[in-house]
Amino acid sequence: MRKDAEERRTRLIAIAAELFAEQGYGVPLETVAERAGVGRGTLYRNFADRNAMILAVIETRLAELERFARDNCSSADMIRGFIRCLGGVGAFHETALVGSREIHFEIVRQLRARVDDLLEFVLGCANAAGSVRPGLAPDDLRMINRMLVAATADPEIDRERALDKALDIIMTGLKKA
């Protein structure tokens, strides 16, 4: 892909993420194109449909999580940072999902193996660093993520503070005895 085309695609993904956070996954795709400063043709050359755009946003977030885990694997605090990032991503997508559950399940199905590998890697790092109790499994991290998403669901609370408070409580339960 040419450098300018790659930059446009990256910009479209970033703008889509912003608009999904503001308006949900149902935001008109023309709004994404307008805010990114491109025409509809450019948008549809990059993304065949809404699902393709949502998938690109989620893949970008997943790549950020993978990079964070790789770069911080040897840190004793990696698990807390990872769970915090994961909770933030989960909260973002939960908000954006309003009215779009069928999209979510298809995308999750497509990304499940990649997420499974990432969660296994993170738990391996955390176990090696001695920062979690033995026996935690990827499903435990999925449950923690759902708990964090639930903790941030009330629109009348400060999402960041709620996420941090819930994480403090969860981290107490994850520590080695």
C-alpha positions, 0 to 999 in steps of 0.5 A, spaced: 500 500 500 502 506 498 504 511 504 499 516 502 493 511 502 496 507 508 496 514 512 488 515 509 486 508 512 490 510 519 486 516 519 479 513 517 480 508 523 482 513 528 476 518 526 471 512 526 474 510 533 472 517 535 465 517 532 464 510 535 465 513 542 461 519 541 455 516 537 456 508 537 457 504 531 451 506 528 454 513 526 453 514 518 459 512 514 459 519 510 460 522 517 466 518 518 468 520 511 467 527 512 470 528 518 476 524 515 476 529 509 475 524 504 470 522 499 465 516 500 469 512 494 475 513 498 472 510 505 469 504 501 475 503 497 478 502 504 472 498 508 467 494 504 462 496 509 460 498 516 463 491 519 469 492 516 470 498 519 468 496 526 473 490 525 479 495 523 478 499 529 477 493 534 484 490 530 487 496 531 485 496 539 487 489 539 494 491 536 495 496 541 494 491 547 499 486 544 504 491 543 503 493 550 503 486 553 510 485 549 513 491 551 511 490 558 512 483 559 517 483 564 514 488 569 511 486 575 506 491 574 504 489 567 498 485 569 495 491 572 496 496 566 494 490 561 487 489 565 486 497 565 487 498 558 483 492 556 477 495 561 478 501 557 477 498 550 471 494 553 468 500 556 469 503 549 466 498 545 460 496 550 458 504 549 459 503 541 455 497 541 448 500 543 443 497 537 449 493 534 450 486 538 449 482 532 456 486 529 459 485 536 458 477 536 461 476 529 467 480 530 468 477 537 468 470 533 473 472 528 478 475 533 477 470 538 483 466 537 488 472 537 485 474 543 486 467 546 493 467 544 494 474 547 491 472 554 495 466 555 501 471 553 499 476 559 498 470 564 504 467 562 508 474 563 504 475 570 506 468 572 513 469 571 513 476 574 510 473 580 504 478 580 498 474 580 496 467 584 497 461 580 491 458 576 488 464 573 486 462 566 484 466 560 476 466 562 478 469 568 481 475 564 474 475 560 470 475 566 474 481 569 473 485 563 466 484 563 466 486 571 470 493 569 465 494 563 459 493 568 463 498 573 463 503 567 456 503 565 453 508 569 453 514 564 452 519 570 459 517 573 466 518 571 468 512 567 476 513 568 475 514 576 470 508 576 475 504 572 480 505 577 476 504 583 474 497 580 481 495 578 483 496 585 478 492 588 480 486 582 487 487 583 487 485 590 483 479 589 489 477 583 495 478 588 498 472 590 497 470 597 
